[in-house]
Amino acid sequence: MENLRLTPQDIVRKEFKPKRMGGGFDPTDVDTFLDEIIKDYDTFNKIQNELEDENRRLRSQIEELNKQLAVAGSQKTVTPQATGTTNMDILKRLSNLERRVFGAQVDEQQNSGSHLI
C-alpha cells in the first residue's frame, strides 16, 4: 500500500478546475465516476488487508510447524545399533536382572531345563 499515490479520501476531495472556454465535463458525471472508483479502491483495500492477515497467519503457522519439526527431530529414538548394543548384550543384561530379582529360582529353573518366558 505504500506505493499507492491516491487514497479514497484524495479522490473524494479532488476538485476539477472549470475550463475557461467550452462546457467542460458535467460535474455530476465526474462525481458518479469518482464514486465508482472509490468503491473499487475500498474493495481493493479490503482484499489486500485480508490477504496480508492471511499471509501473517500462514507465516506464523509455518514458524510453529518448523518449531515442531525441530523438536521432533531432536527427540529421535536411539536404536540399539546406534549405541553399539547388540541383542546378545540385551539378553545378558536381562539375565542378570532376572537373577537379581528372582535370585536362586532362576538358576534352578535354568538348570532343570525350563525357561521363563
N, C-alpha and C positions, 0 to 999 in steps of 0.2 A: 504494500500500500504506500510505501514511501515514494515510489516512482510516479504516482498519480499526480497530475497537475491540478485537477479540479475536484472539489468536494461537492456533494449535493447542495450545500449552502452557497458555494460560489456560483453555481448555476442559477439558483433561485435569485440571488442578489444581482446578477448580471443585468445591466441596463444598456439598451442599444440606443445609440445616438440617432436621432432622425436625420434623414438626408435633407440637404438644403433644396435640392431640385428633385422633383418627382415625388411619387407617393411613398416609396419605400415598402417595407413589409407591414402586413397587418399585425399589430401588437397582439391580438388575440391568438392568431395562428402561431406566432413565435412562442407565446406563453404556453399554449397547449403542447407544442412540440417539446419545449423545455420540461414540462411536467412529465412527459413520457420518458425523457432522458433521465430525469431524477428517479423515477420508479425503477428503471433499469439499473441505475447506479446503486440504489438501495438493495435491489436483489443481488447484484454482483457483490456488494459488501457483505451481505448476509451469507452468501455461499462461501465467500473467501474466509470469513470468520469461522464458519462451520468446518471448513477444510483445515484451517490452522489448528482448531481444537482437536480434530481427529488426528492430525499429524502429531500433536503433543501427546495425545493418549497412546498412539501406536509406538512412538519413541519410548515412552515410559514402559510400555508393555515389553518392548524389545530389551530394554535395560533389565527389567525384572527377570525375563526368561534367560538372559545371559548370566545373571547372578545365580539363578537356579542351576544352570548348566555347569557353571564353575564349581558350585558346591557339590553337585553330583559327581563331577569329575574328580574332585579331591577326596571323595568318600568311596572310591573303588575298593572292592573287597580284595583282600590279599589271598591268593591261591597258595596251596601248599607248595607248588613247584616254585613260586616266586620267592618263598622263604628258604628253599633248599630242603624242606621236609618231605620225606617220602612216605609211602604207605607203610613201609616196614617200621619207620620211626614212630608213626602214629600207633601202630599195633603194639610196639614195645611200651610206649607211654600208657596206653590203655591197660596193658597187662600189669604194669607197676601200680597204677591207680586201683585196679581190682584187688591186688594183694594188700594194699594199704587199707582199703575199705573193708574187704571181706576176710582178710587175714589168712589163716591156715585153711579155711574152707575151700578157697580157690585152688591152692596147691593140691589138696586131697582129691578134688574133683578132676583136676587135670591129670593127675597120676592114675586115677581109676578109669580114665578114658571118656568120661562125659564132659561136655563143654558148656559153658554159659553162653546163651545167645542174647 
